[in-house]
Amino acid sequence: MKLSDGRLNKLPLAAWIVTGLVLGAGAGLVLPATGTAPWSDAVVASADVIAKLWLAALQMTILPLVFALLSTTFVRSAGLAESKGVARRTIGTVLALYLLAILVGLVFTPLLLAVSPITPEIAAAMRTAGGGPVEMARLPVTDMILGMVPTNIVSAAASGSLLPVVVFALVFGAALARIGAERNVAIVSVLEGLAASMFLVVGWVIALAPIGVAGFMLVATKTGGAALLWGLAHYVILYSVLTAILTAFGYGVAILAGRARLGSFARAMLPVQVVAFSTRSSLACLPPGIAAARMIGVREHAADVAMPLTVALMRNSSSTSAVFYGAYGAIVYGLPHGVALLFVAGLLKTLMEIGSVGIPAQATLAATAAPALAVMHIPPEFLALIIVAETVPDMFKTVCNVTMDVAAATVIDRDRES
């Protein structure tokens, strides 16, 4: 019995979230129809309260966290840009690969959604996932653009409008970087402390995710039925396929830009990818990733410097994912999703990823995805669906990230030769 309890305590959070998803969805499907059993209605109402409390707790951390991270991004980037040698080349390579990831998302997301479109039934079910129907909104693009620049930042923050805060944070951060370290050190220290404390709070909220997800899925499947589950499966499959496509581009980067041989690169990467798929942790893949880079022929100094930096700075698949769930959510809610909007969504996700260096992915997902959704004007309920559906794609994303990390090392070492 003690052995069983010990194993239960060691169960990863992702497994608990999946358990909550399965239990909540199963309960929502088998409970009696609304109005036929008072006890069932009470269960659904209680689950609705739990889900809304959890989502509200998640939302309350996003605005201060987004502002703190984006306001200090340019200050950190300025320091990195001044570094020399391998470190400086690594920064340039990371930025180029982030841009590649956004472009892959922009090209292949529409293709995948054309091959396997979102049905009206799936869209309707996802719009009811918050516990009540959400009407499809058709916000004019002009209003979206004008709404990006706040006339009163305090009023925008108080109203919960994230997008104007994002714009102000970027402008404010650029100004902080421009005035120099001697004058910005105090406020940067405060903002970094704010970000650290908010990440701690996000960690607490994410620890309650199994309970929140169970309540969310119970209400969602009760209102949306099996169509919601089909929708989540559709989302997960397309998301995973898109990530696999980006992984294939990682091989192309290593071969074309890094002069690696396909056979040697594939053989060296296989054990690293197995670790990535099973652990969902790029950090856990750092030692075998360094070994793989050396096997391919990357020089020891370049591998030892470039690999830790790329693992810390680059979660390459996240930029592609922002384009994907930005387009997916926009279609569900009937919102504009042109190339320019999706590019901005991917760019904001990239800035948030760079700003959250060293923080576990589970703690950053909600905060880093929020600006991408905000630029598309997608309701926060869709953020909960992203968290619910993230476990399986995250395995593919980690494989993609470590593949790009090693591919980047080959490019950086080639640059050293030139």
N, C-alpha and C positions, 0 to 999 in steps of 0.2 A: 504493500500500500504506500509506503514511504517513497519507494522508487517511482511509482506511478505519479505521486504528487510532485516529486522533484522534476520529472520530465514535463509535467504540465506547466510548472513555473518557468521552465526554460523555453517554452513554446514562443517562437518569434512573434512580434507584434503583427506582422503581415498575416500570419496564420490565424491569429485571433480575429483580425478584421474580416478575413474570408469566412471564418466561423460565424461571426455576427451577421455577415451578408446572407449566408445560407439559411441560418435560423430565422432571420427576419423575413426573408423572401418566402420561405416555406410557410411560416405562420400567416403571412399576408394572403397567401393563395388558399389556405385551407380553412381560415376563419369563416364563420357564417356571414351571409350577406348583411349589409348594413340595415339596421332596423328590425332584424329577425331575432336577435339575441342581445339583451341588455349588457350581459357580461362581455360579449365580443366587442360591442361598441365602446365599452369602458376601456378595454385593452387597447383598441386602436387610438382612442383619445389620449391615453397615457403615453403610448408610443409616439404620438404626434408631438406631445409636449417635450418628451426626451429628445427627439430629433431636432426640434426647433431650438431647444436650449443649447444643444451641442453645436449646431450650425451658427447660432448667435455668438457663442463663445469663440468659435473660429474666426468669425467676421470681425470681432472687436479688436483682434490683434493685428489685422491686416493693414489698416491705414497707417498706424504709427510705424510698423515694421517696414512697409514699402517706402515711406518717407525717409526713414533713417538710412536704409540701404542705398536708395537711389541718390540721396544727397551726398553720400560719401564715396560713391563709385568713382567719380572723376579724380578725387584726391588720391585714392589708392592706385588708380590707373596711371596717374602722373608719376608716382614713385616707381612703379614697375617699368614704365617707359624709359626711365633714366638708367636702368640696370644695363650691364654690359655683357658681351659675349653670348654664351649659350642661352642665358636667361632672357636676354633681349630678343633673340631670334625665336625663342619659345613663345613669347607674348605675341609677336607678329603672326606666327603659325597658328596659334590658338584662335586669334581673331579671324583669320582667313577661313579656318575650318568652321567656325560659328556661322560665318556668312554662307559657306557652302551648305550647311545644314538648313538654313532658312530657305535657300533657293531650292533645295531638294523638296522641302515641304511645299513650297509654292507650285512646283511643277507636278509632283506626284499626288498630292492630296486631291485636287480636282479630278485627276484620272481615276483614282480609286473610288471616289464618290460617284463618278459617272458609271463605272463598271458595276458597283454595288450601291445604288442610291438609298438614301434614308426614306423609308416609306412613310406615308401620312400616319399610319397606325403607330409606328415607332415614335415619330415626332410628337404625336398627341400624348402618348404614354409618358414620354420624357418631360413634357410640359406639365404633367400632373404630379411629377415626382416630389414636389414640395408639399404635398398634402392637399392641394386644391388646384383647379385648372388655371393655367396662365395663358392668356390670349396671345396669339402671335402679334408681335409689334412691328410696325413698319416705320421706323424712325428715319426721317429724311437725312441724307448724308450731310447736307448743309448744316442741319441742327447739331449733328454729331461733331462736325469740325468746329463750329462756334463754341460748343460746350467744352472743348478741350482747354481753352484759355480762361481761367477763373477771373472774374471781375473782383471777387472778394474771396481770398483763399480761406479765411476763417469760416465764412459762411459755407463754402464748398465742403470743407472738412466736417463741419457740424451736420451737414445734410447727408453725409455718407457718400458723396460723389467722389469716387476714387480717381477717375481719369484726370480731372483738373489738378488734383493733388500730385499725381504722377508728373504732369507737365511742369508744375511749379517746382517739384523736387529736383527734376533734371536741370532746370534753369538755375535754381539756387545752388545745386552741386557744382555746376560749371563755374559759377561766380566764386564759390569757396576755393576751388582749385586755382583760380586765377589770382586771388589776393595773396597766396603764398602761405607756407607752413607757419611762419611766425605769427600771423594774424588769425589763422583759422584753427590753431591747435585746440583751443578751449572748446569751441563749438563742435569740432569733429569728435573730440573725446566724449562729449555729451551724447552726440548722435550714435556713436559706436556703443556706448553704454545702453542707450535706449534699444538699439537693435539686439544686443545680447540678452537683455531682460525680456524682450518680446519673444525671442526665440525660445527662451525658457518656458514662457507661458504657452507658446504654441506646442512645445513638447508635452506639457501637462494635458492640453486639450487633445492632442493626438493619442496620448495614452488612453483616453476615454473613447477613442474612435470605435472599438468593437461594440460598445453599448450604443453610441450614437448611430452607427451604421445599421445595427439591428433594428432600432426604432425607425430610422429613415426608410429602410427597405420594407419593413412591415407595412408602413403607411403607403409607400410608393406602389408596391405590388397589390395592395388592397384597392387602390384607386386606378392603377394602370393595368393591372392584371399581368398575364404572361407576356403581353406585348413589350412591357418594360424590360423583362429578362432577355427577350430576343433583341431588343435595342442595345442593351449592354453587351451582349455577345457580338453583335454587329460592330459596335464601337471598338471592342477589344481586338477583334480579328483584323479590322482595317488598320488600327493603330499599330499592331504588332507587325503587320506586313510592311507598313511604311517605315518602321524602325529597321526592319531587315533590309529594306532597299538602301537606307542610309548606311548600314553596315557594309553593304557591297561597295558603296562609294569609298569607304575606308580602305578596302583592298586596292581600289583604283588609285587613291592618294599615295599609298605605299609603293605601288608599282611604277606609276607615272612620275610622281614628284619626288619619291624617296629612293627610286632605282632599286627597290627590293625585287627579288624573284618571287613569283606567285607561289610556287611550291614551297619554298623555304618560309615565306611569310605565313602561309596557311598552316604548315606543320607547327611552327613556333607559337601561333596564336591559339591553336586548338585547346591545349590544357588551360590557358588563361581564360578562354571563353567558357569552359566548363565551370571553373571557379566562379566566374562572373554570374553565370546563369543560376548557380545554386546558392550563392551568398547574396546576390543583388547589392554588392558593395564594391565600388571601384577601388576604395582604399585597401580592401583585402586582396585585391589583384595587383597591388603595386609590386611586391617582391617577384611574383612570377612574370609580371609585365616587364620589369627590368631585365630579368633573365631572357625573356623572349626577344627583347630589343637587341641584346648582345648576340643571341643566336643568329639573328638576321644579318648581323654585321655592323650594327650601330656601335660606335666607339664607346669605350667604357665611361669616359668623362661625360660625353653627351647624354648617354643613357641615365647616368646617375643624377644629372642635373635636370634634364628635360622631363623625365618621367614623373618625378614628384610634382613638378610645376604643372604639367598637363593634367594630372589626376586632381590637383587642387583647384585649378582654374576652369577646367573644361568638362562640362556635362553636355556634350555636343548634341545628343539626341533631344535635349529639352527644347532647343530652338525649333526643331522640326515638329515636336509634339505641340508646341504653342500654336503653330500654323494649323495643325490638324484639328485640335479641339476648338480653336477659334472658328474655323470653317464649319465644323460639325455643329457646334452650339448655335451659330448664326443661322444655319439651315433649319434647325429644330425650332427656333423662335422667329423665323421669318425676317431676319435682319440682314442688312447689306454685308457682303463679305468679299469685296474686291481685293485685287492684288495689293494695293497700297495699304489697306487696313490690315491685311494678314501679314504683310512685311513688318509693319509697326508692332503688331502683336508678337512676332518672332523676335524683333529687336528688343522689346521691353523684357521678354523672358530671358534673353541673353544677358542683359544688364543686371537683372535680378539674380541670375545664376552666378555671375562674376562677383556680385556683391555679397553672396552668401557662401563664400569660400569656407570649406572645412565643416559645414553644418550638414548633418545627415539628411538624405533626400526626403525621408518621411516628414521631417520637421519643416522642410522648405517648400514642399509641393503646394500647399495652400497659399503661402505668401507669394511665391514666384509665379504661380498661375493667375493670380488675381488681376494684375495689370493687363495681361493678355486678354482676359475676359472683359475687363473694363473698357478697353479700347473698342471692343466689338459690341458693347452695351448688352452683354449676356447676363441674365439674372444670376444671383449668387447660388440659387438652388443647383445650377449646373455644375458648380464647383464641387458640391457634395457628390454628384454623380462621378466626376473625375476621380475623386479620392476613392470611391467605392470600386471603380473599375481599374485602378492603377496597378494592382499586384502582378497580374500576368504580363502586361506590357513592360513593367519595370524590369523584369528579367531580361527581356529583349533589349531594353534601353541600356542596361548595364553592360551587356555583351557589346553593343554598339559603342559605348563610351570607351571601354578598354581597348577595343580594336582601333578606334580613332587615336587614343593615347599613344599606342605603339607606332601607328602610322605617322603621327606627328613627329615622333622621335627620329624616324628614318629621314623625314624632310629636314629636320633641324640639323642632323648630322651631315646631310648632303650640302646644306648651306654653308657649313663650316669648311667644306672642301673647296667651295667656290670663292 
